Amino acid sequence: MSIEVVYETHSITEDNERGLATGWLPGRLSQRGRELAVDLGRRHRKSPPSVVLTSDLARAVETARIAFCDTGIPILQDTRLRECDYGDLNGRPVAELAAVRSAHIDRPFPGGQSYREVIDATRELLRELAAERDGQSVLIIAHSANRWALQVILGGERIEDLVDAPFHWQPGWRYRLD
């Protein structure tokens, strides 16, 4: 059997609107972000997931709670779904982070972690899911680094090709975990 994994980004934050890379800082959804979180929940009403897994960072938790608060679907937080820790660059302008992102695929950000470490944490989480949730559908609400990790692990892409590629939002990315 297999597991259907659907990835959704956390909703828009105040930091997103100000052009800041939140990293491991908690972040708060903006008014528009809260509206989009409601939409996220509506999108999944017809075919609800068995469980929602979310990063433990406040912006992802807030997205999950708004989207699924009245559904009875379990919402579980997992630190392995955290955004990449940008270390000294947490909370800095996105443009500043973007200028050095590709240099931190394997080398940690000063005071933080590398994208490869995020991939490794996501791989560990997926191994657990494969052992514990066979035949279920899992919705993951997390961050850009986690989406890249899923694209690498389940989509066969290269992290080197993803970190500097333009972001194109879509209503969920679907993967199959065999």
C-alpha positions as a printed Julia matrix, in Angstrom:
178×3 Matrix{Float64}:
   0.0    0.0    0.0
   1.01   3.64   0.14
   0.35   6.98   1.77
  -1.02  10.03   0.01
   0.95  13.06   1.19
  -0.45  16.5    0.48
   1.77  19.47   1.28
   0.33  22.95   1.88
   2.25  26.08   2.71
   1.4   27.88   5.9
  -0.72  30.94   5.18
   0.64  34.42   4.54
   2.29  36.03   7.54
   2.92  39.58   8.61
   6.61  38.88   7.91
   5.79  37.65   4.38
   3.97  40.9    3.74
   6.98  42.88   5.01
   9.46  40.85   2.91
  11.14  39.17   5.88
  12.48  35.59   6.06
  11.04  34.37   9.37
  13.06  31.15   9.62
  12.78  29.7   13.14
  11.03  32.76  14.53
   7.35  32.07  15.3
   5.66  34.47  12.89
   1.98  35.47  12.88
  -0.59  35.17  10.15
  -1.77  38.41   8.61
  -5.46  39.13   8.14
  -5.14  37.86   4.55
  -3.32  34.79   5.86
  -6.17  33.95   8.23
  -8.64  34.23   5.34
  -6.48  31.91   3.23
  -6.27  29.41   6.1
 -10.08  29.2    6.07
  -9.91  28.56   2.3
  -7.32  25.82   2.86
  -9.72  24.04   5.19
 -12.57  24.36   2.7
 -10.44  22.83  -0.07
  -9.99  19.68   1.99
 -13.57  19.22   3.23
 -14.68  16.9    0.4
 -11.72  14.57   0.81
 -10.35  15.16   4.31
  -6.96  13.84   5.37
  -6.61  11.21   8.08
  -4.29  13.51   9.98
  -2.73  16.96   9.68
   0.97  17.23  10.49
   2.33  20.68  11.04
   5.52  22.38  11.97
   5.53  23.53  15.59
   6.29  27.11  14.51
   3.37  29.42  15.36
   2.49  30.42  11.79
   2.03  26.8   10.67
   0.13  25.84  13.84
  -2.15  28.85  13.43
  -2.82  27.89   9.79
  -3.73  24.31  10.78
  -5.95  25.37  13.67
  -7.91  27.85  11.57
  -8.25  25.42   8.65
  -9.26  22.33  10.63
 -10.49  23.55  14.04
 -14.02  22.23  13.65
 -13.35  18.98  11.79
 -12.18  16.51  14.43
  -9.13  15.72  12.27
  -6.1   15.25  14.52
  -3.53  18.05  14.21
  -0.06  16.92  15.27
   2.96  19.19  15.58
   6.4   17.93  14.64
   9.67  19.84  15.0
  11.06  17.99  11.97
   8.71  20.1    9.83
  10.3   23.38  10.85
  11.58  25.84   8.27
  15.33  25.86   7.74
  17.02  27.62  10.65
  18.64  30.64   9.04
  20.52  31.3   12.26
  21.79  34.88  12.21
  19.52  35.59   9.21
  16.24  34.64  10.91
  13.95  37.65  10.52
  16.18  39.37   7.95
  14.94  40.62   4.55
  14.17  37.84   2.05
  16.47  39.48  -0.51
  19.39  39.16   1.91
  18.65  35.48   2.46
  18.04  34.77  -1.24
  21.49  36.14  -2.09
  23.2   33.4   -0.04
  20.66  30.55  -0.07
  22.53  28.28  -2.5
  25.68  28.5   -0.38
  23.82  26.76   2.46
  22.65  23.58   0.81
  25.29  21.57   2.68
  26.9   24.24   4.85
  24.74  25.51   7.74
  23.73  29.15   7.89
  25.86  30.86  10.58
  24.22  29.86  13.86
  21.64  27.73  11.99
  21.35  24.68   9.79
  21.71  23.61   6.15
  18.98  22.67   3.68
  20.43  19.15   3.63
  19.65  18.9    7.36
  16.02  19.8    6.62
  15.92  17.09   3.96
  17.33  14.56   6.44
  14.73  15.5    9.08
  11.93  15.23   6.52
  13.24  11.83   5.36
  13.14  10.6    8.98
   9.54  11.83   9.33
   8.52  10.09   6.08
  10.04   6.8    7.31
   7.86   7.05  10.41
   4.79   7.81   8.32
   5.47   4.79   6.12
   5.63   2.56   9.19
   2.65   4.03  11.04
   0.15   5.43   8.52
   0.0    2.99   5.62
  -3.11   3.52   3.51
  -3.88   6.91   5.03
  -3.8   10.41   3.63
  -1.59  12.9    5.44
  -1.73  16.67   5.04
   1.48  18.5    5.9
   1.41  22.22   6.64
   4.93  23.58   6.71
   7.46  25.86   5.06
   9.4   26.3    1.82
  12.37  24.17   2.88
  10.0   21.29   3.68
   8.38  21.53   0.25
  11.82  21.35  -1.32
  12.64  18.34   0.86
   9.49  16.55  -0.36
  10.36  17.42  -3.95
  13.82  15.92  -3.45
  12.75  12.79  -1.55
   9.45  11.97  -3.26
   9.77  13.89  -6.52
  13.33  12.99  -7.47
  14.41  16.62  -7.89
  17.73  18.15  -6.89
  17.89  20.65  -4.03
  20.47  22.58  -6.04
  17.79  23.26  -8.66
  15.1   24.26  -6.16
  16.6   26.78  -3.73
  16.87  29.6   -6.26
  13.88  28.7   -8.45
  10.97  31.15  -8.39
   8.09  30.21  -6.09
   4.74  29.55  -7.71
   1.98  28.99  -5.17
  -0.6   26.33  -5.86
  -3.39  24.79  -3.78
  -1.43  21.83  -2.48
   1.31  19.6   -3.81
   0.51  15.88  -3.96
   2.95  13.03  -3.43
   2.75   9.27  -3.02
   4.86   7.61  -0.33
   5.31   3.91  -1.13
